[in-house]
Each structure stands twice: as structure tokens, then as C-alpha cells.
Amino acid sequence: MSELRESVEYHQLNQNINNKPSIYSIANILKFLLFSSIGIFMFFIPIEWNGKSSIPLDHFVTWVRSLIGNSASYYVLIIVVLGAIHPFYKKTWNKSAVDAVISLFKILGAVATILVIFNIGPAWLMAEDMGPYWLNFLLIPIGMLVPIGAVFLALLVGYGLLEFIGIFMQPIMRPIWRTPGRSAIDAVASFVGSYSIGLLITNRVYKEGKYTKREAVIIATGFSTVSATFMIVVAKTLDLMHIWNLYFWLTLVVTFAVTAITVRLRPISKMSDDYYSGEGYPEEVIKKDRVKVAWNQAMVTVESAPKLWKNIYDNVKDGVLMAMGILPTIMSIGLLGLILVNQTPVFDYLGYIFYPLTALLQIPEPFLAAKAAAINLVDMFVPSLVVLKTSLETRFIIGSLSISVILFFSSLIPCIMSTEIPLKMRDILLIWFLRTIFSFLLITPLAFLFL
């Protein structure tokens, strides 16, 4: 019966394609090749400019920031204040306990940003390694990277490249990650776009009955990592931009390898394969003419894509809304994390959980690496600040681990809890712990091998 359904779907796909010969127009082919190439160039091809080697997107954002100067602080202030107001304007602040707590943190983040920008805060907040550092080295870069990056993401993900890649990913998604081939779109959308986009896709597809509960959990906790644009912030902070491609691709490999391991362990392995409403629609697998079907899918996407300026506008709008959603919480929870890191011994004690492992792996500065791993549960950026002055190997390991672990309280965990994906907090914490252990085990030997 399954083979019959696959045959019917394949026949219907080809019939639909044959009824639309216009999709093969020169214009559509050029859009696919040109726009996808520009997106790939901006995110993945490092060039040297003003004596610095980095990807073009990083150079472009640096140029824009130098162009607007001190105005960048006021731009971020507007984004943060609007982000704090937004849940109350949309009347979503009290939809759940999680929403209420996050909304409170957004208000605190807005207040802290105002105090720092106008230099009227208490001494501890105005210390160079606290509020000002957080503003200049995190909020401003993220606030500019996300909307500007959204322009080029429109080219990278909006004109058939993801669909083209997704078809070829079908034969490996199920055996390796135990998810449908279509989940490759979620994975790449998160990695080159944002976890919020990935989670939005995952939640919608889960509610439509195209993912089971276990599949949705795998994708949410295994693929929904921070975006490539945010990885640039981490790489710049840790002085890794001169080896950006090595950092990016090894981190990607480790992230997905860790996911392949954790899906075979509790708690994920024992989760049910029930669908959201009880009835599901499993993916029909393409088994023949894969290149042809991939090309056709790409052309169908290009044909149905909005006009370029409309696509860019929509993506920039989503980018601004995303910045509004994450900047206030990053400011408040991030500062809270810094206070706990700098003013209390909490993470010194928690670091001992991972210290035996980091010492066994012979990571330089093993205790700092262990402490950074513990801090990663609070926020994925703060660990980078802990290892700023360590060896290249330690910075590379923690920079990669902070991405591959995926789960952190300053943003992603509340986002998951606000979706329809049924995931308990104890399961989230166990998955975080397992991902941390296996990230260390995988990235450490790779760091020693390639650096």
C-alpha cells in the first residue's frame, strides 16, 4: 500500500509539473542559480577586506555599523523597547506562565538597556564588563545582523535551494535522524535562518499531522540551533573569523552528529509516535529520478515565490520581529547570567559536573571549559565570555559546543515551551546534559586534529 501511495504521489507530482511548463522558463532558472549563489556567497565564501578575512555578510554589517556610528545604540534601544511592548500590544503576555515570565524579562531588559545607553545605571551595571559590554558586543551586533542577514536569507532560502537540497536528504534523514526527509528543510532553515523560523515550521507541520510527537521533539531539540548570523557573533567574539569555514562546518557536523546519537537514547527514544490530532500524514518518499524531482521542486518554488522586493520586505520584517523578540530577553537573562557568573560561585560548583570529562579530554584550561559548559544552559553566548583569554583550542571547543548543545534558557527553551510540542522540563534538562557530554566528546578531538 505504501509503494502504491508513493507511486501515485510521484505520478501526480510529474503530472502537476507537466501541466506547468512555464516553471522551466529561463527567468526561473536564472533566479534559482543567481539568487541562491548570492546567498551562498554572502554566508559561506570568506573574502579579505581592510586586512580582515571574513564572510561578505560580516564585512557588510561592519560597514553599515561604521556608517551609522553612535546611532546604532539608539536603533537597538528602539528595537528593545518595542520588543518589551510587543507582547502587551498583541495581548499574548499572559497566555501562559512561560509567556508571563518572558514578558517580565523583556521589560527588565528594556529598563537595563535604557540605563546603560543613557549612563544612569548603578555602578555594577555600568561596569565595563557588564552592561556596556553586553550592549556593544552582543545587542548591537545581533540587532544589526539579524535584519540585514534576513535580506540575504531571502535569497538563500526563498528560491528553491532548500527544496532542491531536501529531496537529496530524504534517503539519509530517516536512517540517521529518524525524521522525514522534509525535516531537512527545518534543519537548514534553523541553521542558516534562525531557530525561531525552524520552530515555527516544526510546530506548524506537527499540528498539520506531518510529524509525530517524537519527530517534532527530535527536530525542536536537535536541529533548532541558532542561526549562521548569530554564529558570526560568537566567532567574532572568540576571534575565530579567520577560520570561519572550519568553525561553521565542524559545528554543523557535530550538531547533527550529536542529534543522531541522542535520538537513540532516553528520553527521546521512548517518546510516542502519536500525531497531534490522532491522525497523521506520513511523508511519501521519492525513490526514483531524484535529480529530476529535486530540480522540479526547485523550479516550482521559484515559480510560486513572491517578487524579490516583496520577499526581502517580508524577511526583513520577520528579522526585525525576531530581533524584537530576543534582544530584550538576551539583555535581561544575559545580565542575570553574567551576575551569577561574576558575582557568585554558582557556576564554579556546577562546572565540576563536567570537569572530570574536560580534564580527561585534556582540553586546555579544563575547569574554565567545564564552567562554560554549565553556563551554556543559561545562555549560549555567555560561555564565550568565560573563555575569551584562553587558547585557540579551548575557544574553538566552547564556541562550537555553545551552538551544538542548542538548548538554553535565555531564548530557545521558552520558545519550545510556547509551542504545541509536548516536551516536559525534565526531558529538556536531560537532553541538554546528553548533548553537552557528546558535544565535548566529538568536537574536542576534531579541534586538536584541525587546529
Protein Blocks (a to p, Z undefined) as FASTA:
>chain_A
ZZmmmmmmmmmmmmmmmmmmmlmpmklmmmmmmmmmmmmmmmmmccdeehiacdfklmmm
mmmmmmnmmmlmmmmmmmmmmmmmmmmmnopmmmpmklmmmmmmmmmmmmmmmmmmnopa
cfklmpmklmmmmmmmmmmmmmmmmmmmmmmmmmmmmnopmmmmmmmmmmmmmmmnopaf
klmmmmmmmmmmcfklmmmmmmmmmmnopacfklmmmmmmmmmccdfklmmmmmmmnopm
lmmmmmmmmmmmmmmmmmmmmmmpcfklmpccbdfkopacdddddfbhklmmmmmmmmmm
mmmpccfklmmmmmmmmmmmmmmmmmmmmmmmmmmmmmmmmmpcklmmmmmmmmmmmmmn
opghkllmmmmmmmmmmpmklmmmmmmmmcfklmmmmmmmmmmnopacklmmmmmmmmmb
dcdfklmmmmmmmmmmmmmmmmmmmmmmmZZ
